[in-house]
Amino acid sequence: MVEDDCSELPPDSRWTDSADSPLVIDTADSLSRTFSVLSDEEVRHIIYVLLRHDETTISLSRLTRSVSALVTVESRSLLRDRMVHRHLPRLGFIGIVDYDLTGDPHVWLSTNADIVDKDLLYDLVERTHRYERN
């Protein structure tokens, strides 16, 4: 049996009260798109690492190393390519992450709280991570 300890707030002062940042899904299409993106294990682990990271931003190389430690991958370079060409654009499109791939590439959780309720996202990713690890 999985213990339910997701009642605590995300470990970061960047979060707002969920009453101030409702989950905004304006169409069935955007709901489907959000769940489609979150159905990918690598994407959930990207979000998990970002939620657990102490700094506001994380370098793409560190994010790749951290995610590769959580999932089975053929190689880090293939994971990095999937992150750059698929996962980050999809996460950016639905408003969960922002990223800058120029110079020293880095990624951070979006501050656009009007798109996705961060507490709900935190609960979803934490619960899924615990379930997948047990």
Rosetta blueprint (number, residue, H / E / L):
1 M L
2 V L
3 E L
4 D L
5 D L
6 C L
7 S L
8 E L
9 L L
10 P L
11 P L
12 D L
13 S L
14 R L
15 W L
16 T L
17 D L
18 S L
19 A L
20 D L
21 S L
22 P L
23 L L
24 V L
25 I L
26 D L
27 T L
28 A H
29 D H
30 S H
31 L H
32 S H
33 R H
34 T H
35 F H
36 S H
37 V H
38 L H
39 S L
40 D L
41 E H
42 E H
43 V H
44 R H
45 H H
46 I H
47 I H
48 Y H
49 V H
50 L H
51 L H
52 R H
53 H L
54 D L
55 E L
56 T L
57 T E
58 I E
59 S E
60 L H
61 S H
62 R H
63 L H
64 T H
65 R H
66 S H
67 V H
68 S H
69 A L
70 L L
71 V L
72 T L
73 V L
74 E L
75 S L
76 R H
77 S H
78 L H
79 L H
80 R H
81 D H
82 R H
83 M H
84 V H
85 H H
86 R H
87 H H
88 L H
89 P H
90 R H
91 L H
92 G H
93 F H
94 I L
95 G L
96 I L
97 V E
98 D E
99 Y E
100 D E
101 L L
102 T L
103 G L
104 D L
105 P L
106 H E
107 V E
108 W E
109 L E
110 S L
111 T L
112 N L
113 A L
114 D L
115 I L
116 V L
117 D L
118 K H
119 D H
120 L H
121 L H
122 Y H
123 D H
124 L H
125 V H
126 E H
127 R H
128 T H
129 H H
130 R H
131 Y H
132 E H
133 R H
134 N L
